[in-house]
Amino acid sequence: MITVKDLIKRQITQTAVSVAPTDTVYRALQLMAENNVGAVMICEENKIIGIFTERDYCRKIILMGRSSVNTPINDIMTKNMITVGLDQTLEECIELMTKYHIRHLPVEENKQVVGIVSMRDVMTAIISYKQDQIDRLENYILGSDYGH
């Protein structure tokens, strides 16, 4: 079974982009665009205290008529985050994402953020793993691995 650690080792997952709680929403959006990511971590003294996603922007800025230029990220970030550890399986990640209707899971090790996995990361890895299994079974059935 593939774990979060496997994703990070294969560098399928993105590194966590972070901002300070006093930074503006606009700054977070700039970093998200520069790094082509859909979420940023909010960190204070090397500890994760929240997450801000594209979904948060739509629901808490645009729909509420706020300005991203002068709204501190601390005012609208999601504080109650769901995180995963390196030893969790991708199936567990999917279960959490489905249960909580989220697309990003911060990865923690020893209470430090070591990365973030997205729904796309997880699905890509699972599909690749399943395809590899199918290919191996086909090769076994057809005897392709034996030079026939």
N, C-alpha and C positions, 0 to 999 in steps of 0.2 A: 504494500500500500504506500502511496506517495504521501509524504509529510510536507509541512510548511518549510522545514529545513531543506528538503530536496529542492523546492522551488527557489529558495534563496541561493543555494549552491549553484544551481543551473542559471542563475541570474535571469529567470523568467520574470521574477517579481521586480517591482520598481523600488528604489530606495525611498525612504520617507522624506518628503519635503516638509519643512516646518517653519513656523512663524511664532513670534512672541504674542502673548495675549493683548498687548497694547498696540500691535500693528493693525492697520485698517483692513477692511474687507478687500479694498482695492489692491493692496499690496499682496494679499493672499491670492487674489485672482491673477495678478501679474506672474507670480511664481508658478501657479498652476499652468498658465499658458506657456511660460518659458520651459517648463519641464514636461509638458504634455501629460499631465496627470489630472485626475478628477477629484483629488482630495489633498489637503495639507493637515499636518499634525500641528497642534498648538502646544508648545513646550515652554516650560518655565523652570529654570535651574536644572536643565537636562531631564526633566520629568514631563511626561505627557499629561496634559490636563484637559485636552479636548481634541476634537476633529472638526474640520470644516470641509464640506463637499459641495459639488455643483448643485446638488439637490437643496442643500441649505440655502445657497444663494437664491435660487428660484423662489423658495417658500418664505424665507425670512427677510429678504431684501426687496426683490422685485415686487412680489405680491403684497408686501406691506408698505410699499412706497418709500422705502428708506434709501439713503445714498450710500453707495459702497465707498465713496471717497472719504467720508468722515465718520463712518460707523466702525468702532473698534471691534475686532474679531471676537473679543471676549464677550461682547453683548449677544452674539448670535451663535456661537459655536455649540456643538453638541458636547455636553460634559459627561454624560453617562454613556461611555463607549463600551462596545464589546470588543475584547482583544483576544488574540490567540497566542499560543506558545509555539516554539519550534517543533515540538513533537506531535502536534495535532495533525490529524489526517486531512486530506482535502475534502473527504466526505463530511467530516465534522465542520469544516469551514462552510460548505454549502448549506448544511443544516442550520448553522447560525445565521447565515445571510438570508436564508428563506424565512426563518422564524422571526427575525427582527426587521425584515425588509430593508436590508442594507447592502451596499455594493463594495465596501472597503473594510478590511479588518487590519488594524495595527498589529504588528507582531512584536511581542515583548520577550525579553530574556533578562532575568535578574532585575526586573522593574525598569529596564531601559528599552526604548524603542529600537529595534534592529531592522525594521522594514515595514512594509505594508503590502498586503495582497488584495488584489481586486477580483471581482467576479470573473473578469476576462482572464486573468492569470490562472485562476483555479480551473475554469472550463477548458482553456487551451491545454493545460497539463493533463487533465483527465482524458480529453479526447485523444491526445497524443499517446497516452498510456494504453488506452483501449485499442487504438489502431495498431500499436505495436503488438499487443496480445493477439489480435486478429491475424496479423501478418505471420506471427510465429505459428499459430495453429494451422493456417493455410500451408505454410512450408512443411510442417510436420505431416499433414494429411497427404500432401502431394509428393512428399519425399524430396523436396527441393534442396534440403540441407545436406543431402547425402551424395550429391554430385551425379545423380541419375539423369 
